[in-house]
Amino acid sequence: MYGNYKYSNDVTLEQTTIVSDTEITPYYVWNTCFTKDALIQEMQEAGFEFCEIFSDVTGRAYNEENETMAIIVEKN
């Protein structure tokens, strides 16, 4: 069993249920989509300092057109 749901504020839920002979186990994966500025703000509010941003985890220069971003932060 599988379900995919979209909620307000860019939140999605992927729900998977594994059914076996002995049990039923649901799994819930919550995802939140962030803009660069919203993610930096949330990290700063949690006590991190923004250091750098990239377009991917290989360190490619940041491009707002990419769907992926990698951010380096430091705990204060």
N, CA and C atoms as a LAMMPS dump frame, in Angstrom:
ITEM: TIMESTEP
0
ITEM: NUMBER OF ATOMS
228
ITEM: BOX BOUNDS ff ff ff
-5.0000000000000000e+02 5.0000000000000000e+02
-5.0000000000000000e+02 5.0000000000000000e+02
-5.0000000000000000e+02 5.0000000000000000e+02
ITEM: ATOMS id mol type element x y z
1 1 1 N 0.854 -1.169 0
2 1 2 C 0 0 0
3 1 3 C 0.898 1.229 0
4 2 1 N 0.521 2.214 -0.782
5 2 2 C 1.35 3.399 -0.918
6 2 3 C 0.459 4.613 -1.127
7 3 1 N 0.838 5.729 -0.529
8 3 2 C 0.121 6.974 -0.732
9 3 3 C 1.099 8.133 -0.787
10 4 1 N 0.788 9.141 -1.567
11 4 2 C 1.62 10.327 -1.696
12 4 3 C 0.698 11.533 -1.56
13 5 1 N 0.97 12.411 -0.586
14 5 2 C 0.06 13.5 -0.262
15 5 3 C 0.821 14.823 -0.204
16 6 1 N 0.171 15.892 -0.637
17 6 2 C 0.772 17.23 -0.598
18 6 3 C -0.056 18.1 0.327
19 7 1 N 0.632 18.79 1.222
20 7 2 C -0.004 19.689 2.181
21 7 3 C 0.461 21.115 1.932
22 8 1 N -0.133 22.07 2.645
23 8 2 C 0.282 23.466 2.494
24 8 3 C 1.704 23.661 2.998
25 9 1 N 2.278 24.808 2.707
26 9 2 C 3.635 25.17 3.129
27 9 3 C 4.686 24.211 2.577
28 10 1 N 4.485 23.686 1.375
29 10 2 C 5.469 22.843 0.682
30 10 3 C 5.852 21.591 1.458
31 11 1 N 4.874 20.977 2.104
32 11 2 C 5.098 19.739 2.851
33 11 3 C 4.423 18.59 2.111
34 12 1 N 5.148 17.469 1.98
35 12 2 C 4.574 16.279 1.374
36 12 3 C 4.743 15.09 2.323
37 13 1 N 3.902 14.093 2.13
38 13 2 C 3.97 12.863 2.907
39 13 3 C 3.997 11.69 1.941
40 14 1 N 4.985 10.813 2.108
41 14 2 C 5.026 9.545 1.389
42 14 3 C 4.689 8.471 2.417
43 15 1 N 3.565 7.81 2.223
44 15 2 C 3.114 6.797 3.179
45 15 3 C 3.186 5.425 2.52
46 16 1 N 3.911 4.521 3.147
47 16 2 C 4.041 3.149 2.666
48 16 3 C 3.66 2.208 3.794
49 17 1 N 2.903 1.198 3.482
50 17 2 C 2.533 0.198 4.481
51 17 3 C 3.007 -1.164 3.991
52 18 1 N 3.775 -1.852 4.83
53 18 2 C 4.266 -3.186 4.529
54 18 3 C 3.367 -4.183 5.257
55 19 1 N 2.792 -5.084 4.51
56 19 2 C 1.894 -6.088 5.071
57 19 3 C 2.564 -7.454 4.942
58 20 1 N 2.718 -8.143 6.073
59 20 2 C 3.28 -9.499 6.059
60 20 3 C 2.273 -10.455 6.696
61 21 1 N 2.651 -11.704 6.803
62 21 2 C 1.761 -12.697 7.414
63 21 3 C 1.516 -12.416 8.894
64 22 1 N 2.474 -11.711 9.536
65 22 2 C 2.381 -11.529 10.988
66 22 3 C 2.118 -10.099 11.443
67 23 1 N 2.326 -9.121 10.557
68 23 2 C 2.138 -7.73 11.013
69 23 3 C 1.881 -6.777 9.863
70 24 1 N 1.386 -5.617 10.21
71 24 2 C 1.188 -4.506 9.288
72 24 3 C 2.009 -3.35 9.838
73 25 1 N 2.97 -2.855 9.036
74 25 2 C 3.862 -1.796 9.5
75 25 3 C 3.771 -0.584 8.58
76 26 1 N 3.238 0.541 9.084
77 26 2 C 3.193 1.757 8.267
78 26 3 C 4.49 2.567 8.422
79 27 1 N 4.929 3.193 7.343
80 27 2 C 6.08 4.094 7.353
81 27 3 C 5.629 5.435 6.781
82 28 1 N 6.034 6.501 7.457
83 28 2 C 5.657 7.849 7.044
84 28 3 C 6.918 8.669 6.818
85 29 1 N 7.097 9.164 5.603
86 29 2 C 8.256 9.996 5.287
87 29 3 C 7.731 11.391 4.964
88 30 1 N 8.009 12.324 5.871
89 30 2 C 7.583 13.713 5.688
90 30 3 C 8.709 14.489 5.02
91 31 1 N 8.382 15.27 4.005
92 31 2 C 9.358 16.095 3.29
93 31 3 C 8.912 17.543 3.338
94 32 1 N 9.873 18.437 3.462
95 32 2 C 9.599 19.864 3.389
96 32 3 C 10.5 20.465 2.319
97 33 1 N 9.906 21.206 1.402
98 33 2 C 10.67 21.876 0.351
99 33 3 C 10.973 23.296 0.819
100 34 1 N 12.24 23.704 0.688
101 34 2 C 12.686 25.011 1.147
102 34 3 C 13.225 25.843 -0.001
103 35 1 N 13.034 27.141 0.095
104 35 2 C 13.812 28.05 -0.74
105 35 3 C 15.148 28.238 -0.036
106 36 1 N 16.115 28.753 -0.735
107 36 2 C 17.426 29.001 -0.138
108 36 3 C 17.298 29.899 1.084
109 37 1 N 16.58 30.998 0.952
110 37 2 C 16.463 31.952 2.059
111 37 3 C 15.707 31.37 3.253
112 38 1 N 14.652 30.603 2.984
113 38 2 C 13.881 29.999 4.077
114 38 3 C 14.715 28.97 4.828
115 39 1 N 15.521 28.196 4.112
116 39 2 C 16.362 27.197 4.765
117 39 3 C 17.459 27.857 5.594
118 40 1 N 18.078 28.886 5.058
119 40 2 C 19.116 29.608 5.807
120 40 3 C 18.516 30.228 7.066
121 41 1 N 17.345 30.816 6.953
122 41 2 C 16.69 31.424 8.114
123 41 3 C 16.393 30.374 9.178
124 42 1 N 15.868 29.224 8.768
125 42 2 C 15.549 28.172 9.732
126 42 3 C 16.812 27.66 10.43
127 43 1 N 17.896 27.505 9.69
128 43 2 C 19.151 27.047 10.295
129 43 3 C 19.707 28.079 11.267
130 44 1 N 19.613 29.363 10.908
131 44 2 C 20.092 30.414 11.803
132 44 3 C 19.272 30.441 13.089
133 45 1 N 17.969 30.25 12.977
134 45 2 C 17.105 30.218 14.161
135 45 3 C 17.436 29.021 15.054
136 46 1 N 18.013 27.968 14.468
137 46 2 C 18.387 26.776 15.239
138 46 3 C 19.815 26.873 15.775
139 47 1 N 20.481 28.019 15.561
140 47 2 C 21.804 28.222 16.127
141 47 3 C 22.966 27.895 15.204
142 48 1 N 22.717 27.849 13.895
143 48 2 C 23.786 27.596 12.935
144 48 3 C 24.135 28.877 12.197
145 49 1 N 25.372 28.972 11.753
146 49 2 C 25.828 30.109 10.963
147 49 3 C 26.025 29.648 9.528
148 50 1 N 25.432 30.37 8.576
149 50 2 C 25.558 30.055 7.152
150 50 3 C 26.995 30.305 6.705
151 51 1 N 27.581 29.352 5.987
152 51 2 C 28.956 29.497 5.478
153 51 3 C 28.994 29.6 3.951
154 52 1 N 28.422 28.601 3.251
155 52 2 C 28.482 28.568 1.789
156 52 3 C 27.309 27.786 1.231
157 53 1 N 27.022 28.034 -0.062
158 53 2 C 25.961 27.294 -0.747
159 53 3 C 26.469 26.848 -2.113
160 54 1 N 26.053 25.651 -2.533
161 54 2 C 26.464 25.072 -3.81
162 54 3 C 25.236 24.507 -4.526
163 55 1 N 25.394 24.195 -5.813
164 55 2 C 24.299 23.603 -6.584
165 55 3 C 24.155 22.111 -6.354
166 56 1 N 25.185 21.483 -5.799
167 56 2 C 25.106 20.051 -5.499
168 56 3 C 26.189 19.704 -4.482
169 57 1 N 26.241 18.447 -4.084
170 57 2 C 27.191 18.04 -3.049
171 57 3 C 28.626 17.918 -3.566
172 58 1 N 28.834 18.092 -4.876
173 58 2 C 30.199 18.064 -5.41
174 58 3 C 30.858 19.439 -5.339
175 59 1 N 30.104 20.467 -4.948
176 59 2 C 30.671 21.806 -4.807
177 59 3 C 30.524 22.684 -6.033
178 60 1 N 29.644 22.318 -6.959
179 60 2 C 29.42 23.145 -8.151
180 60 3 C 28.811 24.49 -7.74
181 61 1 N 29.209 25.551 -8.408
182 61 2 C 28.739 26.9 -8.086
183 61 3 C 27.213 26.944 -8.034
184 62 1 N 26.674 27.701 -7.077
185 62 2 C 25.232 27.768 -6.868
186 62 3 C 24.54 28.401 -8.061
187 63 1 N 23.445 27.77 -8.481
188 63 2 C 22.617 28.266 -9.565
189 63 3 C 21.169 28.096 -9.129
190 64 1 N 20.423 29.173 -9.046
191 64 2 C 19.037 29.116 -8.561
192 64 3 C 18.135 28.263 -9.44
193 65 1 N 18.541 27.966 -10.672
194 65 2 C 17.727 27.156 -11.568
195 65 3 C 17.791 25.667 -11.215
196 66 1 N 18.794 25.25 -10.459
197 66 2 C 18.917 23.842 -10.071
198 66 3 C 17.837 23.463 -9.073
199 67 1 N 17.44 22.185 -9.068
200 67 2 C 16.458 21.684 -8.112
201 67 3 C 17.114 21.248 -6.817
202 68 1 N 18.449 21.148 -6.792
203 68 2 C 19.187 20.689 -5.632
204 68 3 C 20.089 21.788 -5.136
205 69 1 N 20.293 21.828 -3.813
206 69 2 C 21.292 22.735 -3.241
207 69 3 C 21.971 22.038 -2.083
208 70 1 N 23.222 22.414 -1.854
209 70 2 C 23.972 21.907 -0.722
210 70 3 C 24.473 23.118 0.045
211 71 1 N 24.226 23.13 1.348
212 71 2 C 24.6 24.286 2.169
213 71 3 C 25.539 23.841 3.278
214 72 1 N 26.599 24.604 3.451
215 72 2 C 27.527 24.356 4.565
216 72 3 C 27.194 25.355 5.658
217 73 1 N 26.985 24.836 6.856
218 73 2 C 26.71 25.675 8.02
219 73 3 C 27.636 25.254 9.151
220 74 1 N 27.758 26.132 10.126
221 74 2 C 28.597 25.852 11.294
222 74 3 C 27.769 26.09 12.54
223 75 1 N 27.877 25.163 13.48
224 75 2 C 27.13 25.312 14.735
225 75 3 C 27.779 26.41 15.572
226 76 1 N 26.983 27.366 16.035
227 76 2 C 27.483 28.453 16.885
228 76 3 C 27.736 27.958 18.287
